[in-house]
Amino acid sequence: MNPFKKKPLPIEFIKNSFTLVSGSFASQALVLLIYPFITRLFSQSDLGAYATWLSIVDVLAILSTGKYEDSIMLGKDKSEAVATTRLAMRINTVFSLLSVVVVLVIFLCGNVGFTVFLIPPMIFFCGTTRVYKALFNYVKAFGQMALSNITNSVATVAAKLTAGVAHLTNGTLQAGSLVGQIVGNINYRIQLHKLHLPATSWTEEKAIASKHRKFPMFTMPRNFIDSFSFNLPFLFLAYYFDKSYLGLFSLAMACTFRPISFFSSAYHSVLYKNLSEKYRNRKSLKSDINRFVLTNAAIFLPMFMLGGVFAENLLEFIFGKEWGACAPYLHFVLPWIFLNLILSSLSFLPNLFSKQHIDFILNVILLVLRISVLTIGVMLADFALAIMLFSAVNTIMSIVNLAWYYAQVRSYEKTLV
């Protein structure tokens, strides 16, 4: 049966998706629109150093909440969701304070710049933002989520441009990102009182910690490995190649991963809410997933193909002639990023089916493959080869993961018969 002939998506799903996608689009569009200025105000090495710093934050921030925020959506009522939220916040605070001590020791023992001190607060505010997003998603406060995304981006853009125009280029890209996270976080705090959240006790939080222990046991290591291996080019290759290469690759990722990530993040939030409710009520999931996958393939695949054909001309026109050199890296990542749109949007399925341990194993395999191909590039002293092989294994494993997701959905559907 043609999935496009099935009944249309529910109005509520469309409305919520539009709210989040439009808010994410506005916030990400602001960030992308200033890139032509960023590439003219900052050097390729500046962007490479910033990408490495951001990769360190992304990896460590995964550990800061124990990934308990991913279980907020599974709360049987608002009280349980709030208890999970407060548990995640406590863990995030403790981890961030411990990271201050670690950063201080690294600074005293190693030759690192002052930007290392921006890592702990960035970890803290990234953690709290993730927890707030999960809670606001649970209560369907999608407008507030969209507003926080926009305020985050406006503050980030303003800080980076102001510093660039003033020629304060050393570490200001990092500082601008921190300012944006803080401002977006403040908006969540302001909106929090409108949710009328119930009081919870430490006893309830401990019960939640035990009930959802699979999240720190499997989901957190899985996400840590996923983030670490995703950021390997910036964490690993930074020791062997000039940061200007990383700057070019970071622009290729910004042109592909950034615009796609705002769609996948919004889709993930709405799909997780919609399909988890259907799962709890023992309803079919397959038709919704099929429509989502096929509709997005029909929309984005032609766009990716056109972008690949005109990549070099577009890059030189938009970002400056010297940035046309990142076109090969963009070609390498396009197939992977396209599949990542679908995969990231549905990445909650292992949580839904309690298959986190298998998801973890698949990500360990991906990590080993990523390290292996990057090592080949380092041994041959060929940065482009390293990125090409890195993108190839990502594409292959994305296909494997997507096939596994569908196998789990089919198994679930058989239980409904």
C-alpha positions in Angstrom: 0.0 0.0 0.0 1.3 3.5 -0.9 2.0 5.3 2.5 1.1 8.6 0.9 -2.5 7.4 0.5 -2.9 6.7 4.2 -4.9 9.2 6.3 -3.0 12.5 6.9 -1.0 13.2 10.0 -3.0 14.5 12.9 -3.6 18.3 13.1 -1.9 18.4 16.5 1.2 16.7 15.2 1.4 19.2 12.3 0.8 22.2 14.5 3.5 21.1 17.1 5.9 20.2 14.3 5.4 23.6 12.7 5.9 25.5 16.0 9.2 23.7 16.7 10.5 23.7 13.2 9.7 27.3 12.6 11.4 28.3 15.9 14.4 26.1 15.2 14.5 27.4 11.6 14.6 31.0 12.8 17.3 30.3 15.4 19.5 28.2 13.1 18.9 30.7 10.2 20.4 33.5 12.4 23.5 31.4 13.1 23.9 30.5 9.4 23.3 34.0 8.1 26.2 35.4 10.0 28.6 32.7 8.7 29.6 34.9 5.6 30.6 37.6 8.2 32.3 35.1 10.5 34.4 33.6 7.7 35.6 37.2 6.9 36.2 38.2 10.5 37.8 35.0 11.7 40.5 32.8 10.1 40.2 29.2 9.2 42.5 28.4 12.2 40.1 30.3 14.5 37.2 28.2 13.3 39.2 25.1 13.7 40.1 25.9 17.3 36.5 26.8 18.0 35.3 23.5 16.5 37.7 21.6 18.7 36.6 23.4 21.9 32.9 22.9 21.0 33.6 19.2 20.4 35.1 18.8 23.9 32.0 20.5 25.4 29.6 18.3 23.3 31.3 15.1 24.5 31.5 16.0 28.2 28.0 17.5 28.3 26.6 14.0 27.5 27.8 12.8 30.9 26.5 15.8 32.9 22.8 14.6 33.4 23.2 10.8 33.3 20.8 11.1 30.3 17.9 11.0 32.7 16.3 13.8 30.7 15.6 11.2 28.0 13.3 9.4 30.4 11.2 12.5 31.3 9.0 11.7 28.3 8.2 8.3 29.8 6.7 9.7 33.0 3.2 8.3 33.7 2.1 11.7 35.1 3.5 15.2 35.6 4.7 14.5 39.1 7.0 11.7 37.8 8.2 13.9 35.0 9.1 16.6 37.4 10.9 14.3 39.8 13.0 13.0 36.8 13.7 16.6 35.9 15.0 17.6 39.3 17.1 14.4 39.5 18.8 15.3 36.2 19.4 18.8 37.4 21.1 17.6 40.6 23.4 15.3 38.6 24.2 18.1 36.2 25.2 20.5 38.9 27.5 18.0 40.7 29.2 17.0 37.4 29.7 20.6 36.3 31.3 21.5 39.7 33.6 18.5 39.4 34.6 19.6 35.9 35.8 22.9 37.3 38.4 21.0 39.4 39.5 18.9 36.4 39.9 22.0 34.2 41.9 23.8 36.8 44.3 20.8 37.1 44.7 20.6 33.3 45.4 24.4 33.1 48.0 24.2 35.8 49.7 21.1 34.3 49.4 21.7 30.6 49.9 24.3 28.0 46.3 25.3 27.3 44.6 28.6 26.7 42.1 30.5 28.9 39.2 29.2 26.9 39.4 25.9 28.8 37.8 27.8 31.8 34.7 28.3 29.6 34.1 24.6 29.4 32.6 23.9 32.8 29.9 26.7 32.6 29.1 25.7 29.0 28.7 22.1 30.2 26.3 23.2 33.0 24.1 25.4 30.7 24.0 22.8 27.9 22.9 20.2 30.5 20.2 22.4 32.0 18.9 23.4 28.5 18.5 19.7 27.5 16.6 19.0 30.7 14.3 22.0 30.2 13.7 21.0 26.6 12.6 17.5 27.7 10.3 18.9 30.4 8.7 21.5 28.2 8.3 18.9 25.5 6.5 16.6 28.0 4.0 19.4 28.9 3.7 20.4 25.2 5.0 23.9 25.8 6.4 24.0 22.2 6.1 27.8 21.9 8.4 28.3 24.9 10.9 25.8 23.4 10.9 27.7 20.1 11.3 31.1 21.9 14.3 29.8 23.9 16.0 28.5 20.7 15.6 31.9 19.1 16.8 33.9 22.1 19.8 31.6 22.3 20.7 32.2 18.7 20.2 36.0 18.9 22.5 36.3 21.9 25.1 34.1 20.3 25.1 36.0 17.0 25.3 39.4 18.7 28.2 38.3 20.9 30.2 36.8 18.1 29.7 39.7 15.6 30.4 42.3 18.2 33.7 40.6 19.2 34.7 40.1 15.5 34.0 43.7 14.5 36.1 44.8 17.5 38.9 42.5 16.4 38.7 40.5 19.7 39.1 37.2 17.9 41.0 35.2 20.5 38.4 32.9 22.2 35.4 35.1 21.4 33.6 32.5 19.3 33.6 30.2 22.4 32.5 33.0 24.7 29.7 33.9 22.2 28.3 30.3 22.4 28.3 30.5 26.2 26.4 33.7 26.2 23.8 32.3 23.9 23.3 29.2 26.1 22.9 31.4 29.2 20.3 33.6 27.6 18.3 30.7 26.3 18.5 29.1 29.7 17.2 32.3 31.4 14.1 32.2 29.1 13.3 28.7 30.2 13.6 29.8 33.9 11.3 32.7 33.3 8.7 30.4 31.6 9.0 27.7 34.2 6.5 29.2 36.7 3.8 29.0 34.1 3.9 25.2 34.1 2.5 25.0 37.7 4.8 22.1 38.5 4.0 19.8 41.5 6.3 19.4 44.5 8.4 16.3 44.6 10.6 14.6 47.3 14.1 13.2 47.3 12.5 9.8 47.9 10.6 10.1 44.6 13.8 11.1 42.8 15.7 8.1 44.2 12.8 5.9 43.0 13.0 7.4 39.6 16.8 6.9 39.5 16.3 3.2 40.1 13.3 2.9 37.7 15.1 4.4 34.8 18.6 3.2 35.6 19.0 1.9 32.0 19.5 5.5 30.9 22.7 6.1 32.8 23.8 2.4 32.3 23.2 2.2 28.5 21.8 5.4 27.0 24.5 7.7 28.6 27.5 5.5 27.5 25.8 5.0 24.1 25.4 8.8 23.6 28.9 9.5 25.0 30.4 7.1 22.5 28.2 8.5 19.7 29.3 12.1 20.6 32.9 11.2 21.0 33.1 9.3 17.8 31.1 12.0 15.9 33.6 14.6 17.1 36.7 12.5 16.5 37.8 14.5 13.5 38.2 17.6 15.7 39.5 15.8 18.8 41.9 13.3 17.0 43.0 15.0 13.8 43.7 18.3 15.6 46.9 16.7 16.9 48.2 15.8 13.5 46.9 18.4 11.0 46.9 22.2 10.9 43.7 23.8 12.4 43.0 25.5 9.1 42.0 22.0 7.7 39.6 21.6 10.6 38.2 25.1 9.9 37.4 24.1 6.3 35.8 20.8 7.5 33.8 22.7 10.2 32.3 25.0 7.5 31.3 21.9 5.5 29.6 20.5 8.6 28.0 23.9 9.3 26.5 24.0 5.8 25.1 20.5 6.1 24.7 19.3 9.7 23.4 22.6 11.2 20.4 23.1 8.9 19.6 19.4 9.0 20.0 19.2 12.8 17.3 21.8 13.5 14.8 19.7 11.5 15.9 16.5 13.2 15.8 18.0 16.6 12.3 19.4 16.1 11.1 16.2 14.5 12.6 14.1 17.4 10.8 16.1 20.0 7.4 15.9 18.4 7.8 12.3 17.2 9.0 11.1 20.6 6.0 12.7 22.2 3.5 11.4 19.6 4.8 7.9 19.2 5.5 7.3 22.9 1.8 8.1 23.7 0.8 5.6 20.9 3.2 3.0 22.3 1.8 3.4 25.8 -1.7 3.0 24.4 -0.7 -0.1 22.3 -1.3 1.6 18.9 0.4 1.1 15.6 3.6 3.2 14.9 4.6 1.9 11.4 2.4 4.2 9.2 3.5 7.3 11.0 7.2 6.4 10.6 6.7 5.4 7.0 5.1 8.8 6.1 7.8 10.7 8.0 10.7 8.9 6.2 9.2 9.0 2.7 8.0 12.6 3.0 11.4 13.9 4.2 13.2 11.9 1.5 11.1 13.4 -1.2 11.8 16.9 0.1 15.4 16.8 1.1 17.0 14.4 -1.4 16.7 16.8 -4.4 18.0 19.7 -2.3 21.1 17.7 -1.3 21.8 16.7 -4.9 21.6 20.3 -6.2 23.8 21.4 -3.3 26.4 18.9 -4.2 26.5 19.9 -7.9 27.0 23.6 -7.2 28.9 23.3 -3.9 32.2 25.1 -4.8 30.5 28.0 -6.6 28.1 28.6 -3.7 30.8 28.4 -1.1 33.1 30.9 -2.8 30.2 33.3 -3.5 28.7 33.2 0.1 31.8 32.7 2.3 34.7 34.1 0.3 37.0 32.6 -2.4 39.4 30.9 0.0 36.5 28.9 1.5 35.8 27.1 -1.8 38.4 24.6 -0.7 36.0 23.0 1.7 33.8 21.7 -1.3 35.4 18.2 -1.3 34.6 17.8 2.4 31.0 18.8 1.8 30.7 16.2 -1.0 32.0 13.6 1.3 29.5 14.2 4.1 26.3 14.8 2.1 25.1 11.1 2.0 25.8 10.7 5.7 24.1 13.9 6.7 21.0 13.1 4.6 20.6 9.7 6.4 21.4 11.4 9.7 18.2 13.6 9.3 16.1 10.4 9.4 18.2 8.5 11.9 18.4 11.3 14.5 14.7 12.0 14.3 13.9 8.4 15.2 16.8 7.9 17.7 14.4 7.6 20.6 13.1 4.2 19.3 15.7 2.1 21.2 14.5 3.9 24.4 10.9 3.2 23.5 11.5 -0.5 23.0 14.1 -0.9 25.9 16.8 -1.9 23.4 19.4 0.5 24.7 22.0 -2.3 25.1 21.9 -3.2 21.4 22.0 0.5 20.4 25.1 0.8 22.6 26.8 -2.2 20.9 26.2 -0.7 17.4 27.7 2.6 18.5 30.8 0.8 19.9 31.2 -0.8 16.5 30.8 2.6 14.8 33.4 4.1 17.2 36.0 1.4 16.3 35.4 1.9 12.6 35.7 5.7 12.9 39.0 5.4 14.8 40.3 2.9 12.3 39.6 5.0 9.2 40.9 8.3 10.8 44.1 6.4 11.8 44.6 5.4 8.2 44.3 9.1 7.2 46.8 10.1 9.8 49.3 7.4 8.8 49.1 8.4 5.2 49.2 12.1 6.2 46.1 12.8 4.1 43.4 14.8 5.8 40.9 14.6 2.8 41.2 10.8 2.8 40.5 10.6 6.5 37.3 12.7 6.1 36.2 10.6 3.1 36.6 7.3 4.9 35.0 8.8 8.0 32.0 9.8 6.0 31.8 6.5 4.3 31.6 4.4 7.5 29.0 6.8 8.9 26.9 6.3 5.8 27.1 2.5 6.0 26.3 2.4 9.7 23.4 4.8 9.3 21.9 2.4 6.8 22.4 -0.5 9.3 20.9 1.4 12.2 17.9 2.5 10.1 17.3 -1.2 9.1 17.5 -2.2 12.7 14.9 0.5 13.7 12.5 -0.9 11.2 13.1 -4.4 12.4 12.1 -3.3 16.0 9.0 -1.6 14.7 8.0 -4.7 12.8 8.4 -6.8 15.9 6.3 -4.4 17.9 3.6 -4.4 15.2 3.3 -8.2 15.4 2.3 -8.0 19.0 -0.7 -5.8 18.2 -2.2 -8.5 15.9 
